Amino acid sequence: MTLLDIKDLAVRFTVEGRAVDAVKGVGFTIDKGETLALVGESGSGKSVTALSVLQLLPQPMASHPTGSITFDGLEMVGASDKKLRSVRGNRVSMIFQEPMTSLNPLHNIEKQISEPLILHKNMSRTEARKRTGELLELVGLGNLKGRLKDFPHTLSGGQRQRVMIAMALANEPDLLIADEPTTALDVTVQAQILKLLKELQAKLGMAILFITHDLTIVRRFSDRVCVMTDGLIVEAGPVAEVFDNPQHEYTRHLLASEPKGVPEPVPADNRPLLETDDLKVWFPIKRGVFRRTESYIKAVDGIDVTVRPRETIGVVGESGSGKTTLGMAILRLIASKGGIRFDGKDLQGLDFKELRPLRQEIQVVFQDPYGSLSPRMSIKDIIGEGLKVHGMGGTEAERRSLVGEAMEEVGLEPGMIDRYPHEFSGGQRQRIAIARAMVLRPRFVVLDEPTSALDMSVQAQIVELLRKLQMDHDLAYLFISHDLRVVRAMSHHVLVMKDGNVVETGSAEAIFDAPQVGYTKALMAAALNLETIEDDSVRA
Amino acid sequence: MALFRVLDPITRRRLTNFRGNRRGYWAFWAFLFLFAITLPAELIANNKPLFVWYDGEPYVPFLVAYPETDFDGDFQTEADYRDPFVQELIAEKDGWIVWPLIPYSYQTINYDLPTPAPSAPSAENWLGTDDQGRDVVARLIYGFRISVLFGLALTILSSVVGIAAGAVQGYYGGWIDLLAQRALEVWGGVPVLYILIILASVIIPSFWTLLGLMILFSWTSLVGLVRAEFLRARNFDYVRAARALGVTDRVIMVRHVLPNAMVSTLTFLPFILNGSVTTLTALDFLGFGLPPGSPSLGELLNQGRSNLQAPWLGLSGFVVVALMLSLLTFIGEAVRDAFDPRKMPS
C-alpha cells in the first residue's frame, strides 16, 4: 500500500530576485515498511526533496511551482501549519546528518526524547519518562537510563545519533526520513547505526526514506533506489537492477566513480626522505591551584614513520585516534618530542627562521576546502602567497605566470586567477588548496583528509590528480584519512592508529587483504562491507 | 554604477543591504550633507569677508590677515571688516565686499544688539545670540564640526590601538592574553571622569591633549571583540596553511585574520563614534572639555541651562545634538544590517 506519493514535485528558491530551481519535477512512491534510497551528489536536490515532505523549507524563499506530496491520503503541499504539526514528529519523523548540532545543547537527554511524546501524545511527565527509558533500550542505549539528566556534550557522536533516532522513533512513525544519518560518524559507528535502523524497521514496520551519497550504504541497506542529479530523478528501480544494469549515463558515471586502483610501486632504491623516531605529542592535563601537571593526553604516543620519494604512507584511524595530530607534529605546527628527520636534517629544535626555507619543501593540504582558503583573498593571492614568502619567481608578473601554471597543473582554468574562493565548488577549492602546496615545488606533502569533504566522483578525480602529481614530481605523501577506499587507492604502506598508537602497520596489500589485529579487522569490515564485528576495542 | 559591478558579490550584497535599510541610507546621506557643509565652516560663518575688491586689487581676508593700513586705515593690526569705518574706507575706493552667508565667526561678539545678551532670534542672528553676544548659528556650525571631527579622531585612533591589542592577545593567547586581560580589568576600573576632572584642574586641555586623554581610556572598548575573533580564527585551516607556508605571524594577523575580524569591528564603529561624541558633549557641559571659548555643543547646552529665559539656546543645542546622534545611530543600524550574513536583501 502506498504511504507516500510524490508527483511532479518542483522546488524553487528565490534569492535576491533570482530564481533557482533546486528540484525540477520529481516523482516517487514509498510503500509501507519499504526502504527507498535517494542517491545523488551535493546540490542534486535530494535533501531539498526530503525536507519538502514535511514542508520544512524556509517558506517565502522556497516555493513549489508544481507538484503534490500525499502522505497517507493527506496533501502536504499548502497544508495548514496545524495539520503539518500533527504529522511532523508524529507520523513522519526525521534524523539529520550532524549529530553534534541537531541536539539542543541546553536540554538534557530526557527532555530531548520526551518532547515529542508530551507534544503529540499528551503524556504526563512520569509516563514520558518510562517511555524514554524504553526508547533508549530500543536504540541500544540501555546503559544511559541512569543518565537521563546528562547533557548532549557528554555523549559521543554515535550515542548522540542514537538519541536522535530515539527522538524520531518516540511516536512510532510510519515514515522515517534519514538525511545522511551516518555521514558524520566513524565507519565502525556507521555500521552499528545502520544495523540498528534495519533492526528497528523490522520491529516497527516503518518505511524509511534514506538520503545518502554513499553507494555502499544503498547497496546493503535499501530495497529501491532513485538516482538524482541536477534536480531530476534520472533512474529509479530495485537496487540490484539499477546497480547491476544501470541504464542512465549518470548512474553509470556514479557507479564508476568510486576511487579505484592502486598506486605505482616505489622504486626500490629510493632513500628515505622523512623519518620520525618515537614521535610523541602529549598534552598536559593541569589541575589544582598551582596548575600542576597531573597526567597527559597522549595524542600521539611514540610513532615511527618513514616516507620515501614517490611513496604514500596511509594513516587510518577513527576520529580521536591522533592521525591529524601526527601530521601537524611532522609539519612542526604543534610542539612534539622525538626525532623528525627530513632529508638528513633534524627538524626538531629549529626556530622559525631556520625552519622557514624548509617550509617550501614540506607542504600540507587540509580536509575542509571551505575553511582552508581565506575568503577575502583572490586565488592569485592565495596560491601566490608562498611564492612571495620564499622569494620565488622574482617579479609580480613572473609570480602570476607561475600561479597560472600551477592552476593548469591541477586542472583549473588559469583565467579564473582573479576570482574569490566562494565562486568555486568544493572540488575546485580543493584543487586550489593543492595548487597552493604544489606551486612551491615541495618534496613532501601531508594530505590531511583531502577528499573527505568531497562528492564521490570528485574524490576519484582528486585521487587521480594526486597520483599524477606524485609521479610527475617524485613526491612523498603522508595521506591521512578515515576513508579506507581512498587510502587503498593511494597508499603503498598503511599505519592503523588508535588512541595515539599504531595498532598495525604493513604494506597496503597486507593490511587490506589480511588484517591481523582485531581492531583493523573490525575497521575493514565496517568500512568496506558495513558489517559490525564484535570487538572490545570498537566503541559505540 | 560601473564601480558597483566590479565589486565582488559579498560587497555588492552588503551595499544592497545597506541601501535596503531606507532610514539608515537616508541618514547616511543627511549626515554626509551636514558634515560636508560644516567642514568648510570658515566659508559659511565668518567675521572676515570671503573676498574684497579694493582699489583695483583683490583681497581674500578669510585666508590672509591684512593690516588695516592696507586699506588706508590707522592701525597696524588686522582690519576689522565688521567696523563701519573700515567698510567706509573700502567703499571710498570703489571697492566691494563679499560676505559669507553668516557674517559671524564662533567667537565674534555682536556689540550691536538691540537687547542685552542673550538676545532673541532676529533677521541678523537667526537663532539669537548666547549670553556673550555670540551668534548661535555660527557656534552650532563650528560646534557640529568639532564634535564630529573629535568623535572621528577618537574612534579611529582608539580603534587602531584596540584592534592591535585585541589581535595580539587573541592570536597568541596563553600568558600574553591572560596578563593583558587582567591589566585591562584593572585599567577598566579607573574612574575616567575623576581623572579627567583632576587633570583639567592642573592643565587646560586643548583639543589634542583632550583627545590623547580620552584615547587612554576608550581604546579598551574594541579589545574584547577583536580578541574573540582572533581566538576563533587562529585555528582555522587557512591560518594553519599560511603557517605551513612559512608566513610570519605579523603577516598572518594582518592579511589573513584581520580582514575577517573587520566585519564585526566595522559594525561597532558607528556606535563607538556616537559614544565619543556624547562623551565630548558631556565633558563640555560640565566644563571639563575643550578650552573656554571653543564652539562646543556641550557648552551651549550648559548656557541653555543657566539661561532658561532664553529657550533658543537650549532648544537649538538640543535639536542639533539629538539630530546628530540619531543620524549616527540610524547609520549604525544600516551598517549592522549590511554586515549581517543572514539578512537577505528584500
Contacts between the chains, C-beta under 8 A, distances in Angstrom:
chain1	res1	chain2	res2	distance
A	15	B	344	6.6
A	16	B	13	7.4
A	16	B	16	7.6
A	16	B	344	7.0
A	16	B	345	5.7
A	61	B	344	7.5
A	328	B	240	7.7
A	331	B	244	5.5
A	333	B	240	6.0
A	333	B	243	5.9
A	333	B	244	6.4
A	352	B	248	7.7
A	355	B	246	7.3
A	356	B	246	4.4
A	357	B	246	7.9
A	359	B	244	6.4
A	359	B	245	6.1
A	359	B	246	3.4
A	360	B	246	7.0
A	362	B	244	7.6
A	363	B	244	6.5
A	363	B	245	7.7
A	364	B	240	7.5
A	364	B	241	6.5
A	364	B	244	4.6
A	366	B	237	4.2
A	366	B	240	6.9
A	366	B	241	6.3
A	367	B	237	7.5
A	368	B	237	5.8
A	371	B	236	5.7
A	371	B	237	4.3
A	371	B	238	6.6
A	372	B	236	7.9
A	372	B	237	3.7
A	372	B	238	5.2
A	372	B	240	7.9
A	372	B	241	5.4
A	373	B	238	5.7
A	374	B	238	4.5
A	374	B	242	7.8
A	374	B	255	7.8
A	374	B	256	5.1
A	374	B	259	7.6
A	374	B	260	7.5
A	375	B	260	7.0
A	376	B	259	4.1
A	376	B	260	6.5
A	377	B	255	7.4
A	377	B	256	7.7
A	385	B	242	6.9
A	385	B	245	6.2
A	385	B	247	6.6
A	385	B	255	7.9
A	386	B	245	4.2
A	386	B	246	7.5
A	389	B	245	5.6
A	389	B	246	5.2
A	389	B	247	5.4
A	390	B	246	6.7
A	420	B	8	5.6
A	420	B	10	7.9
A	422	B	9	7.5
A	422	B	10	7.3
A	423	B	9	7.9
A	433	B	241	7.3
A	436	B	241	6.8
A	436	B	245	7.6
A	440	B	245	7.5
